[in-house]
């Protein structure tokens, strides 16, 4: 089955999203421990503004799947290959890192060497994505992979539904939010895919209509009404920035002043902030994707290794936090938290990069990487000349 052209801009979006994840985790303790500090506003801003990584990765996963599969046949053997790839490149690393993080956390918290007790605690966590705090994202994606063939069939069969699937995803997600708030009170709501349907269907919609979306995000001069197109861009960025700042303000008041708002209000601003972030990141990646600035290349490389970095970085932060500075100086503490971010980026990237060079078998840890990486070749050209032939799916 012929594959569609690779989207070189996707690695850049992955890099942006990965930096968001790293920033959130690097500042999470600061938002609790540094209340009243001179830099608390900065910690809160960076933490909330960056809460876009997981949702963007969900969007990207769906986007790539529907971009690859919607416009071509999807038959029985394709279904078998699809699930085989997910088993190998997603489920196997998930299980291995669940074991690793559960074991490290068990002993790090002073647990005893009791295999029966460990297994009794481990199995429910493995089955629900709770072996460590970041693994819920993999658990959610596995749920979406199970749903994918059914959703693909429905969107192929009912083309009108495909055209409005973003709205359907938003409505379904908010029915779950409202129902859960009013009646169900589901434990660990964000461990279930229903909490992220808007991002999944946004990815599906853009994957299906990508050529049109790309044209809308990048081109104004060739349109009948260029001023209207630019006004649309301004509106997108204004909604994105406004929702982000409102969300930051709400959390600041909650964390520092103890002001509590209705939970659904936080959800509303977070949902608008993160949905528009996916479009803003994609537009930035499209506009800058062919440039060779060093910082763009850094984001690209981080994007290529993002799955591995996502899996590894909490281990780096876990041990980094064992050595806090013995000072109350705000500047030194800010430098220490910044050091956590730098360590999470650098150590995780070096570890994943180094292990991935050992051979093709390293997929068991970090999933599927571009073949050139396993052969020791440069993975990303300074300026992409033309698309390569496939997108990982």
Secondary structure, 3 states (H helix, E strand, C coil): CCCCCCCCHHHHHHHHHHHHHHHHHHHCCHHHHCCCCCCHHHHHHHHHHCCCHHHHHHHHHHHHHHHHHCCCCCCHHHHHHHHHHHHHHHHHHHHHHHHHHHHHHHHHCCCCCCHHHHHHHHHHHHHHCCCCHHHHHHHHHHHHHHHHHHHHHHHHHCHHHHHCHHHHHHHHHHHHHHHHHHHHCCCCHHHCHHHHHHHHHHHHHHHHCHHHHHHHHHCCCCCCCHHHHHHHHHHHHHHHHHHHHHHHHHHHHHHHHCCCCCHHHHHHHHHHHHHHHHHHHHHHHHHHCCCCCHHHHHHHHHHHCHHHHHHHHHHHHHHHCCCCCCCCCHHHHHHHHHHHHHHHHHHHHHHHHHHHCCCHHHHHHHCCCCHHHHCCCCCCCCCCCCCCCCCCC
